[in-house]
Amino acid sequence: MKLKLPDVTLVMMDCTCPELARLALLDTLELIEPAEALVFSDTDLKAPGTIWLGVEPWRTIQEYCQYFWYEVPHLVQTKFFLNIQWDGWVVDPGMWDSEYLQYDFIGAPWWYDDGHNVGNGTGIRSTKLMRFLGEHRALLPVYGKEDELVGRVYRPILENQGFKWAPEKLASKFSMECTRPSVTSRHFMFHDSFNFPAMLSAEKYEQRLQLMQANPYIRKGKKLQELEAGRKALILDRLA
C-alpha cells in the first residue's frame, strides 16, 4: 500500500536529464501518493499520475532557483511540497514520520557544526515559507544555490519570522546526502548520484549509470567520477 500524503504536493523541475528525472518520478510514485505531482520541464516526461507544466529551459542555476522560489509556490495548493530531483527521491516510505510536517524546512543534514546544518534542498518545504521568499525578493534575493541561501544565509531572518527548521536528528531520519550515519541506516529519501550504489538495486544502478553516461550535461561535470568514488567507498565500508 502506498503512503498517502494528502497535505504534500510532489514537485519535479528538470530540463537537463529527462530520462533520469522520469525514473525518479516513477520510483517515488510507486511508494507514495501525494495530493498532486507537478512536473516543470521542457519535455513531457510522460509519467502517469503527474501534471506536466511546460517551461523554457533555464539558462543558469540562478534562473532555475528564481523559478523555484517565485513561480512554483503559487501553483502548489497544499501546505507543503516535496521537491525531488533526478538524483534524489523517496526510497523508504517506512521511514515516514508525521513530525516532518511540523516544520517549514527539512532536508538531509550537511557537515557544518554551527547550528545551521539542515539545508539540502531536495526535501520538504512549507508553501508558506516559499511564498514568503517570493513576497520579499528585494530583501531576500536569489544570488547563488538556493538551498544554501534559505538554509544558512537567510535562516536567521526566516526564523525570526516564525519559520522552523527540523532538528538535525529528525532531518537525518528523513534524508541523507553526504553524512550517512552508517551503511545500514534507513532514510525516507536521499540526494545525490554518488549515493546510487548504496540506494539502488544492481539493476536500477546499471540503468541509471547507462543514462548518465549517455547524457551530455552529466558528462560535462564530475557526477560520473563521483559515482565511481561512491561505489568504491561503499565496497570498502561493507568490507570493514
Secondary structure as UniProt FT lines:
FT   STRAND          3..13
FT   HELIX           18..29
FT   TURN            30..31
FT   STRAND          32..41
FT   TURN            48..49
FT   STRAND          51..54
FT   HELIX           61..70
FT   HELIX           72..75
FT   STRAND          80..85
FT   TURN            86..87
FT   HELIX           93..95
FT   HELIX           98..102
FT   STRAND          105..106
FT   STRAND          124..126
FT   HELIX           127..135
FT   TURN            136..139
FT   HELIX           146..148
FT   HELIX           149..153
FT   HELIX           155..160
FT   TURN            161..162
FT   HELIX           168..174
FT   STRAND          175..176
FT   TURN            183..184
FT   STRAND          189..190
FT   HELIX           193..195
FT   HELIX           196..199
FT   HELIX           202..214
FT   HELIX           216..220
FT   HELIX           223..239
//
